[in-house]
Amino acid sequence: MKKLQLALWAIAGASATLALNAGVITPDFANVPTGWATDRYAPNSFSDVGAYQGRSDVLGIGISSAQSLANRASTGQNSSFYNTQGDGYQFSSLQGAGSVLSADLWISRSMADPANGAIRTDMWGVMNGGNDYPIIGFANSPNLDGSGSSVGHFQVYDGDLGNPWVVLSTPVNYNAWNSLSIEFTGSSYIYSIDGTVVYTDNTVDGSTGFSAMIMQAYNFGDPANFPNENPADYTAYWSNTPVPEPTTMVAGALLLLPFGASAVKILRKTKSA
């Protein structure tokens, strides 16, 4: 009986894994920058940096003084709006209820203290029609509107609040990968960190799905707005796991079926004995 239970648990576990992965729509970072286009302003780098901290095909978003406010060539882009720098990915079709944006962020111990360099990096959802921008990320500095904290923290963006940046009390795992996700349920945005729900926004402003996503980092080389921050160059490292194709997932589940059949045979032999 124990062997049968183990086999059935294995099948159930595989099914649970398939269900968890089914809604993830984040594109594979191995293809970066193919398929991605500049959003607001191009960072110093946006590329697959290869292997980093035990992961492969890691996205690196490089922030440099070369793209700071004073060094941006176009006067039309010399405003704080263009301090947010990154690339966006347009989905081929609207990704509706049940869709999940998910990626892991490497956070080193040095990032806890802004004296080592101010940092902010986020994963953004773009909802259809641009009605909403659900955002989750990490920062060690206050935001332009004064919200936030001067120590390392996670935060989400809730545009329906008077102060839209919500600082989370969730502990940061330093010198480790931290998993961040945004799920669109059709009527809410559910934000999770390392598999635990940390914030729910129940106002979606008529949105029906993700039309795009953006990976961003912030350039603090803006002395007028951030006179007390250290605008050191930095790279934000993000990783994700490609979602298996449906045919692959089905094949994987079918491969487990013989184990269940073998367990049943074993059980029958045990009873016969």
C-alpha positions as CSV (number, residue, x, y, z in Angstrom):
1,M,0.0,0.0,0.0
2,K,2.8,2.4,0.8
3,K,4.4,2.0,-2.6
4,L,1.0,2.7,-4.2
5,Q,0.6,5.8,-2.1
6,L,4.1,7.1,-3.0
7,A,3.3,6.6,-6.7
8,L,0.0,8.4,-6.5
9,W,1.6,11.2,-4.5
10,A,4.2,11.6,-7.3
11,I,1.5,11.9,-9.9
12,A,-0.5,14.3,-7.7
13,G,2.7,16.4,-7.1
14,A,3.4,16.5,-10.8
15,S,-0.2,17.6,-11.5
16,A,0.1,20.4,-8.9
17,T,3.3,21.6,-10.5
18,L,1.7,21.7,-13.9
19,A,-1.2,23.7,-12.5
20,L,1.1,26.2,-10.8
21,N,3.0,26.8,-14.1
22,A,0.0,26.9,-16.3
23,G,-0.7,30.6,-15.9
24,V,2.9,32.0,-16.0
25,I,3.3,34.2,-19.1
26,T,6.7,35.8,-18.6
27,P,8.8,35.3,-21.7
28,D,12.1,33.4,-21.5
29,F,14.9,35.8,-20.7
30,A,17.2,33.7,-22.9
31,N,15.9,35.6,-25.9
32,V,16.6,39.1,-24.5
33,P,16.8,41.6,-26.1
34,T,14.9,39.9,-29.0
35,G,11.2,40.8,-28.8
36,W,11.8,43.6,-26.3
37,A,11.7,47.3,-27.0
38,T,12.8,50.4,-25.0
39,D,10.3,51.7,-22.5
40,R,10.7,55.4,-21.5
41,Y,14.5,55.4,-21.9
42,A,17.1,52.8,-22.7
43,P,19.2,51.7,-19.7
44,N,23.0,51.3,-20.1
45,S,22.3,47.6,-20.8
46,F,19.4,45.2,-21.1
47,S,20.7,41.7,-22.0
48,D,21.0,38.1,-21.2
49,V,24.2,38.1,-19.1
50,G,24.4,34.3,-19.1
51,A,25.2,32.5,-15.9
52,Y,24.8,34.3,-12.6
53,Q,24.5,33.0,-9.0
54,G,23.6,29.5,-10.1
55,R,21.1,30.5,-12.8
56,S,21.5,30.6,-16.6
57,D,20.2,33.1,-19.1
58,V,19.9,35.8,-16.5
59,L,18.5,39.2,-17.5
60,G,20.8,42.1,-16.5
61,I,19.5,45.7,-16.4
62,G,22.4,48.0,-16.2
63,I,22.0,51.5,-14.8
64,S,24.8,54.0,-15.4
65,S,25.6,57.7,-14.9
66,A,25.9,57.8,-18.7
67,Q,22.1,57.7,-18.9
68,S,21.5,60.0,-15.9
69,L,19.3,63.1,-16.3
70,A,22.2,65.5,-16.9
71,N,23.7,63.2,-19.6
72,R,20.6,62.5,-21.6
73,A,21.0,64.2,-25.0
74,S,17.4,65.1,-25.8
75,T,16.0,68.0,-23.8
76,G,12.6,66.3,-24.1
77,Q,13.9,63.4,-22.0
78,N,15.6,65.5,-19.3
79,S,12.9,64.9,-16.7
80,S,12.4,62.5,-13.9
81,F,10.0,60.5,-16.0
82,Y,12.9,59.1,-17.9
83,N,14.8,58.1,-14.8
84,T,12.8,54.9,-15.0
85,Q,14.7,52.8,-17.6
86,G,14.1,49.4,-19.1
87,D,12.4,47.4,-21.9
88,G,8.9,46.2,-22.5
89,Y,7.6,43.0,-24.1
90,Q,4.3,43.0,-26.0
91,F,2.2,39.9,-25.8
92,S,0.8,38.6,-29.1
93,S,-2.7,38.5,-27.6
94,L,-4.4,39.7,-24.4
95,Q,-3.5,37.5,-21.4
96,G,-6.7,37.3,-19.3
97,A,-7.8,36.0,-15.9
98,G,-5.4,33.5,-14.4
99,S,-2.3,34.9,-16.1
100,V,0.8,35.4,-13.9
101,L,3.9,37.5,-14.3
102,S,6.7,35.9,-12.4
103,A,10.5,36.4,-12.1
104,D,13.2,36.0,-9.5
105,L,15.4,38.9,-8.4
106,W,18.9,38.4,-6.9
107,I,19.3,40.7,-3.9
108,S,22.8,41.0,-2.4
109,R,23.5,42.0,1.2
110,S,25.1,45.3,0.0
111,M,21.8,46.3,-1.5
112,A,20.2,46.7,1.9
113,D,22.0,50.0,2.5
114,P,21.5,52.9,0.1
115,A,24.9,54.2,1.1
116,N,26.3,51.5,-1.1
117,G,24.3,52.8,-4.0
118,A,20.6,53.7,-4.4
119,I,18.6,50.9,-6.2
120,R,15.1,50.4,-7.5
121,T,14.1,47.7,-9.9
122,D,10.6,46.4,-10.7
123,M,8.5,44.1,-12.8
124,W,5.5,45.8,-14.4
125,G,2.3,44.6,-15.9
126,V,0.6,46.7,-18.6
127,M,-3.1,46.1,-18.7
128,N,-5.2,46.4,-21.8
129,G,-5.8,50.0,-22.8
130,G,-3.2,51.2,-20.4
131,N,-5.8,51.4,-17.6
132,D,-3.6,49.9,-14.9
133,Y,0.1,49.2,-14.2
134,P,0.5,46.6,-11.4
135,I,4.1,46.7,-10.2
136,I,6.2,44.8,-7.8
137,G,9.9,45.3,-7.0
138,F,12.7,46.1,-4.6
139,A,14.2,49.4,-3.5
140,N,16.5,50.8,-0.9
141,S,15.5,54.4,-1.4
142,P,12.4,56.5,-1.2
143,N,10.5,57.2,-4.4
144,L,10.2,60.5,-6.2
145,D,6.9,61.2,-4.3
146,G,8.7,60.7,-1.0
147,S,7.1,57.4,-0.3
148,G,9.1,54.3,0.5
149,S,11.9,53.6,2.9
150,S,15.6,54.3,3.1
151,V,16.4,50.6,3.8
152,G,16.0,47.6,1.5
153,H,12.4,46.7,1.1
154,F,9.8,45.2,-1.3
155,Q,7.1,47.4,-2.6
156,V,4.0,47.3,-4.9
157,Y,2.3,50.0,-6.8
158,D,-1.4,50.6,-6.3
159,G,-2.5,53.5,-8.5
160,D,-5.9,53.8,-6.7
161,L,-4.3,55.0,-3.5
162,G,-3.3,58.6,-2.7
163,N,0.2,57.4,-2.0
164,P,0.5,54.6,-4.6
165,W,3.7,53.0,-3.5
166,V,3.0,50.5,-0.8
167,V,6.0,49.4,1.3
168,L,5.7,45.7,2.3
169,S,6.8,44.3,5.6
170,T,7.9,41.0,3.9
171,P,11.5,40.2,4.9
172,V,14.1,40.4,2.1
173,N,16.2,37.2,1.6
174,Y,19.6,38.7,1.0
175,N,22.3,37.0,-1.0
176,A,19.5,34.9,-2.5
177,W,17.0,34.8,-5.3
178,N,13.6,36.2,-4.3
179,S,10.6,35.1,-6.4
180,L,8.1,37.9,-7.2
181,S,4.8,37.5,-9.0
182,I,1.7,39.3,-10.1
183,E,-1.5,37.3,-10.8
184,F,-4.5,38.8,-12.6
185,T,-7.6,37.1,-11.5
186,G,-10.1,39.1,-13.6
187,S,-11.2,41.2,-10.6
188,S,-7.9,41.7,-8.7
189,Y,-4.1,41.7,-8.7
190,I,-2.5,39.3,-6.3
191,Y,1.1,40.0,-5.4
192,S,3.2,37.2,-4.0
193,I,6.8,36.9,-2.8
194,D,8.4,33.4,-2.6
195,G,5.0,31.8,-3.0
196,T,3.3,33.8,-0.2
197,V,0.6,36.4,-1.0
198,V,1.7,39.8,0.3
199,Y,-0.8,42.2,-1.1
200,T,-4.1,42.2,-3.0
201,D,-5.5,45.0,-5.1
202,N,-9.2,44.6,-5.7
203,T,-9.6,47.5,-8.1
204,V,-8.7,46.7,-11.7
205,D,-10.3,49.8,-13.4
206,G,-12.0,47.8,-16.1
207,S,-8.8,45.8,-17.1
208,T,-9.4,42.4,-18.7
209,G,-5.9,41.2,-19.2
210,F,-2.1,41.8,-19.6
211,S,-1.2,43.4,-22.9
212,A,2.5,43.7,-22.1
213,M,5.1,43.6,-19.3
214,I,8.0,45.8,-18.6
215,M,11.3,45.1,-16.7
216,Q,12.7,48.3,-15.2
217,A,15.4,49.8,-13.0
218,Y,15.8,53.4,-11.8
219,N,18.5,55.9,-12.5
220,F,19.1,58.0,-9.4
221,G,21.5,60.5,-11.1
222,D,19.0,63.3,-10.5
223,P,20.3,65.6,-7.9
224,A,17.3,67.9,-7.9
225,N,15.0,65.1,-6.9
226,F,17.4,62.8,-5.1
227,P,20.0,65.1,-3.4
228,N,20.7,62.7,-0.6
229,E,21.0,59.5,-2.6
230,N,24.2,57.8,-3.8
231,P,23.7,57.4,-7.6
232,A,26.2,54.6,-8.0
233,D,26.1,52.4,-11.2
234,Y,24.5,49.0,-10.6
235,T,23.0,46.0,-12.4
236,A,19.7,44.4,-11.4
237,Y,19.7,40.6,-12.1
238,W,16.4,38.9,-12.9
239,S,15.9,35.2,-13.7
240,N,12.9,33.1,-14.7
241,T,12.1,29.5,-15.7
242,P,10.7,28.9,-19.1
243,V,7.2,27.6,-19.1
244,P,7.0,24.1,-20.7
245,E,4.9,23.8,-23.9
246,P,1.5,22.2,-23.3
247,T,2.6,19.1,-25.3
248,T,5.7,18.8,-23.1
249,M,3.6,19.0,-19.9
250,V,1.2,16.4,-21.1
251,A,4.0,14.1,-22.1
252,G,5.6,14.5,-18.7
253,A,2.4,13.6,-16.9
254,L,1.9,10.5,-19.1
255,L,5.4,9.4,-18.3
256,L,4.4,9.1,-14.6
257,L,1.4,6.9,-15.3
258,P,3.5,3.6,-15.6
259,F,4.7,4.2,-12.1
260,G,1.1,4.2,-10.9
261,A,0.3,1.0,-12.8
262,S,3.4,-0.7,-11.4
263,A,2.4,0.3,-7.9
264,V,-1.0,-1.3,-8.5
265,K,0.6,-4.5,-9.7
266,I,2.8,-4.6,-6.6
267,L,-0.2,-4.1,-4.4
268,R,-2.1,-7.0,-6.1
269,K,0.9,-9.3,-5.6
270,T,1.1,-8.3,-2.0
271,K,-2.5,-9.1,-1.4
272,S,-2.2,-12.4,-3.2
273,A,0.8,-13.4,-1.0
